[in-house]
Amino acid sequence: MSPRMHAILLGSALCAGAGQFALADQPPAATAQQALWQPLDLDAADSAVQPVQFSEYADDGSPWDEPLVTDRPDFTEASSTVGRGVNQIEMGYTFFYDDRESDGAIVREHSAPEIIYRRGLTDGAELRLGWNYTWERTQLGGAADTVDGANDLYVGTKLDVAQGHCLVPEQAVVLQWFVPTGADAFTTDEVEFGVNYLYSWELANDWSLAGSTGFDTLTEGEDDSVVWHQSVAVGVPLSDCWGMYGEYFGLYDTQRAVNVDQHFINGGLTYLVNYNLQLDFRAGIGLNDDSTDFFAGTGASFRF
């Protein structure tokens, strides 16, 4: 897999997308006795203790009195920003396995820490910085080749476009750049650019439907291309703290003599430890020969 196609597969912007589904009967906000790492006390619903004032912006009740919304763990990123004054870090690990029919090679990749830092600049705009490291082992017959190195630095911004109402989805757009700072095996030596349009609807019983449509530029040698991507995800709350999702996403190569399209399905679980800490797990498979056969990963997100 090419360096940029690998980065796009990780989630169109280094991170893979979304805890955008709602939780059923949402538990109370973290109280003064519930520090960042303490679990939710579901028996404290009637407590008169006020939420912890994590920042000077907490007085208006937003966003600290709501569970954090993340761009992990699916491909479809959340259609909202983190909120003014909020710092949010999302990170994880992913394993990729591909038994290539084209040449018989078996490729195993490890990706970490998949870190993205999100800083709320205003109520509707956030700054995004991301970094990742990849280990890749390719085995062909009795020979094996291993490469590892940092990926290109990710810089982006997410902007709120519209609030959801009735049939109108909640909407946001991400503008993103990959700066060529990575190792030789994982950089295109060019500044790459992408746009991601995000949208989601709230459904009955706290289910949600979300999608993303976008593109990223891709430079490989003398070839300049554009990779379009499309996704659709359904989020389902399982309990006060547990949620799950199912998703399809595809990468569609263009403008080259031989284009490579990739199609995937995946699903995962999220666990809300408290309003400011979420754990996640995901796994997926490729649907065609050009796709990575299997991937699975885990991660965590927290805000402060």
C-alpha positions in Angstrom: 0.0 0.0 0.0 1.3 3.4 -0.9 2.2 5.9 2.0 -0.7 8.2 1.2 -3.3 5.5 0.6 -2.3 4.0 3.9 -2.8 7.4 5.6 -6.2 7.8 3.9 -7.2 4.3 5.0 -6.5 5.3 8.6 -9.3 7.8 8.3 -9.0 10.4 5.6 -7.1 12.6 8.1 -4.7 10.3 10.0 -7.4 9.5 12.5 -10.3 7.2 11.9 -13.6 8.7 12.5 -16.4 8.9 14.9 -18.1 8.6 18.3 -20.9 10.8 16.8 -23.8 8.5 18.0 -25.8 9.4 21.1 -25.8 7.3 24.2 -29.2 6.1 25.5 -30.4 7.8 28.7 -27.1 9.8 29.0 -25.6 9.6 32.4 -24.9 12.7 34.5 -21.9 15.0 33.8 -18.7 14.4 35.7 -19.0 15.8 39.2 -16.3 17.3 41.4 -15.6 13.8 42.9 -15.2 12.4 39.4 -11.7 13.2 38.1 -10.8 12.7 34.4 -9.9 9.0 35.0 -12.8 8.1 37.3 -15.7 6.2 35.9 -19.2 7.6 35.7 -21.4 7.2 38.8 -24.7 6.3 37.3 -26.4 6.6 40.7 -25.5 10.3 40.9 -28.2 11.5 38.5 -30.0 13.5 41.2 -26.8 14.9 42.7 -26.7 18.6 43.3 -23.0 18.8 42.8 -22.1 20.9 39.8 -19.9 19.7 36.9 -16.2 20.3 37.2 -15.2 23.6 35.7 -12.4 22.4 33.4 -12.0 25.8 31.7 -13.2 29.3 31.7 -15.8 28.4 29.0 -17.6 25.8 31.2 -20.0 28.5 32.6 -22.3 28.4 29.5 -22.9 24.6 29.9 -21.2 23.7 26.7 -19.4 21.5 25.9 -18.4 20.3 29.3 -21.9 19.2 30.4 -22.1 16.7 27.4 -20.1 13.5 26.7 -17.2 14.1 24.4 -17.7 13.4 20.7 -14.7 11.9 19.0 -13.4 11.3 15.5 -12.6 7.7 16.5 -12.9 4.8 15.9 -14.6 4.6 12.5 -13.7 6.2 9.2 -16.6 8.7 9.3 -15.4 11.7 11.4 -17.8 13.5 13.7 -19.9 16.3 12.1 -19.1 18.7 15.0 -16.2 20.6 16.5 -14.9 20.2 20.0 -16.0 23.6 21.3 -14.3 26.8 22.2 -11.3 26.4 24.6 -11.4 22.6 24.6 -8.3 20.4 24.1 -9.0 16.9 22.9 -6.5 14.1 22.2 -7.4 11.0 20.3 -4.9 8.1 19.8 -4.7 4.4 19.1 -3.1 1.4 17.5 -4.1 -0.5 14.3 -2.9 -3.8 12.8 -3.2 -4.4 9.1 -2.9 -7.8 7.3 -2.9 -8.2 3.5 -2.4 -11.4 1.5 -1.8 -9.9 -1.9 -3.0 -12.0 -4.8 -1.1 -9.9 -7.3 2.4 -11.1 -6.3 1.7 -13.6 -3.4 3.3 -11.3 -0.8 2.0 -11.2 2.8 2.1 -7.7 4.3 1.7 -7.0 8.0 1.6 -3.4 9.3 1.5 -1.9 12.8 0.3 1.7 13.1 0.7 3.8 16.3 0.1 6.2 18.1 -2.3 7.6 15.4 -2.4 10.7 17.6 -4.5 13.7 16.7 -4.7 16.9 18.9 -7.8 19.0 18.5 -8.0 22.5 19.9 -11.3 24.5 19.9 -10.5 28.0 18.5 -14.1 29.2 18.5 -17.5 27.6 19.1 -17.4 26.4 15.4 -13.8 26.0 14.5 -10.9 23.8 15.6 -7.2 23.3 14.9 -6.1 19.8 14.2 -2.5 18.4 14.4 -1.7 14.7 13.8 1.3 12.3 13.8 1.8 8.6 13.3 4.5 5.9 13.0 4.3 2.7 10.9 6.1 -0.6 11.0 5.6 -2.7 7.8 6.9 -6.3 7.1 6.5 -7.8 3.6 7.1 -11.5 3.2 7.5 -13.0 -0.3 8.4 -16.6 -0.4 11.3 -17.2 2.0 12.4 -13.5 1.9 11.2 -10.8 4.2 11.7 -7.0 4.1 10.9 -4.7 7.0 10.6 -0.9 6.9 9.5 1.5 9.6 9.3 5.2 10.0 7.2 8.3 10.8 4.4 9.3 8.6 3.9 12.9 7.2 2.7 15.5 9.7 -1.0 16.2 9.5 -2.3 19.8 9.8 -6.0 20.6 9.5 -9.0 22.6 10.6 -12.6 21.6 11.0 -15.4 24.1 10.6 -19.1 23.8 11.6 -21.4 24.4 8.6 -24.9 23.8 9.9 -26.8 22.4 12.9 -29.1 19.5 12.3 -32.9 20.1 12.2 -35.5 17.6 11.0 -34.3 16.3 7.6 -31.4 18.7 7.5 -28.2 17.0 8.8 -25.6 18.4 11.1 -22.7 19.4 8.9 -19.0 20.2 9.1 -16.1 20.4 6.7 -12.4 19.5 7.3 -9.6 21.2 5.3 -6.4 19.2 5.7 -2.7 19.1 4.6 0.0 16.4 4.9 3.4 18.1 5.3 6.4 15.9 3.9 8.2 15.3 7.2 8.0 11.5 7.2 10.5 8.8 6.6 11.4 8.0 3.0 9.2 4.9 2.9 6.2 6.8 4.1 6.2 10.2 2.5 5.4 11.5 -1.0 7.9 14.4 -0.6 5.0 16.7 -1.6 2.5 18.8 0.4 -0.8 16.9 -0.1 -4.2 18.5 0.4 -7.7 17.2 1.1 -11.3 18.2 1.9 -13.8 16.1 3.9 -17.5 17.0 4.1 -19.2 15.5 7.1 -22.9 15.1 7.8 -25.1 13.2 10.3 -28.7 12.7 11.3 -30.2 11.8 14.7 -32.6 8.8 14.3 -35.2 7.3 16.6 -34.2 5.5 19.8 -30.9 7.5 19.9 -29.6 5.8 16.8 -27.6 7.9 14.3 -26.8 7.9 10.6 -23.6 9.6 9.4 -21.5 10.0 6.3 -18.5 11.7 4.8 -17.6 12.7 1.2 -14.2 14.0 0.3 -10.9 13.7 -1.6 -7.1 13.8 -1.0 -4.4 14.5 -3.5 -1.9 11.7 -4.0 1.6 12.1 -5.5 3.5 8.9 -6.4 6.6 9.5 -8.5 5.6 11.2 -11.7 1.9 10.3 -11.1 -0.5 13.0 -9.7 -3.8 11.6 -8.6 -6.9 12.4 -6.6 -8.3 9.8 -4.2 -12.0 10.3 -3.5 -13.6 8.7 -0.5 -17.1 8.0 0.7 -18.5 6.5 3.9 -21.7 5.8 5.6 -22.0 4.7 9.3 -24.9 3.7 11.6 -24.4 4.2 15.4 -26.3 2.3 18.0 -26.3 3.0 21.8 -26.2 -0.3 23.8 -26.3 1.2 27.3 -25.5 4.3 29.2 -21.7 3.8 28.5 -21.5 1.3 25.6 -22.1 2.1 22.0 -21.5 0.3 18.7 -21.3 1.2 15.0 -21.3 -0.5 11.6 -19.9 1.2 8.5 -18.9 1.0 4.8 -16.2 3.2 3.3 -14.5 3.2 -0.1 -11.4 4.8 -1.6 -11.7 5.7 -5.3 -8.5 6.4 -7.2 -8.7 8.7 -10.3 -6.5 10.4 -13.0 -4.0 7.5 -13.4 -3.5 5.0 -16.2 -4.4 2.2 -13.7 -6.7 3.3 -11.0 -7.1 1.3 -7.7 -10.4 1.3 -5.8 -10.7 -0.1 -2.3 -13.9 -1.1 -0.5 -14.2 -1.9 3.2 -16.8 -2.7 5.9 -16.0 -2.4 9.6 -17.6 -2.2 13.0 -16.6 -1.3 16.5 -17.4 -0.6 20.1 -17.0 2.5 22.3 -17.0 2.6 26.1 -17.5 6.0 27.8 -15.5 5.8 31.1 -16.8 9.3 31.9 -17.7 12.5 30.1 -14.1 13.2 29.2 -12.6 9.8 28.5 -13.7 7.2 25.9 -12.1 3.8 25.0 -12.7 2.1 21.6 -12.2 -1.0 19.5 -12.7 -1.6 15.8 -12.2 -4.3 13.2 -12.8 -4.5 9.4 -12.3 -6.4 6.2 -11.6 -5.5 2.6 -14.3 -6.3 0.0 -12.1 -6.6 -3.1 -8.7 -7.7 -4.2 -7.1 -4.3 -4.1 -8.2 -3.7 -0.5 -6.3 -4.6 2.6 -7.7 -8.0 3.8 -8.1 -7.2 7.5 -7.5 -4.5 10.1 -8.2 -4.2 13.8 -7.3 -1.6 16.4 -8.0 0.0 19.7 -7.7 3.5 21.1 -8.6 6.1 23.6 -9.7 9.7 23.5 -9.9 12.3 26.3 -10.4 16.1 26.6 -9.2 18.6 29.1 
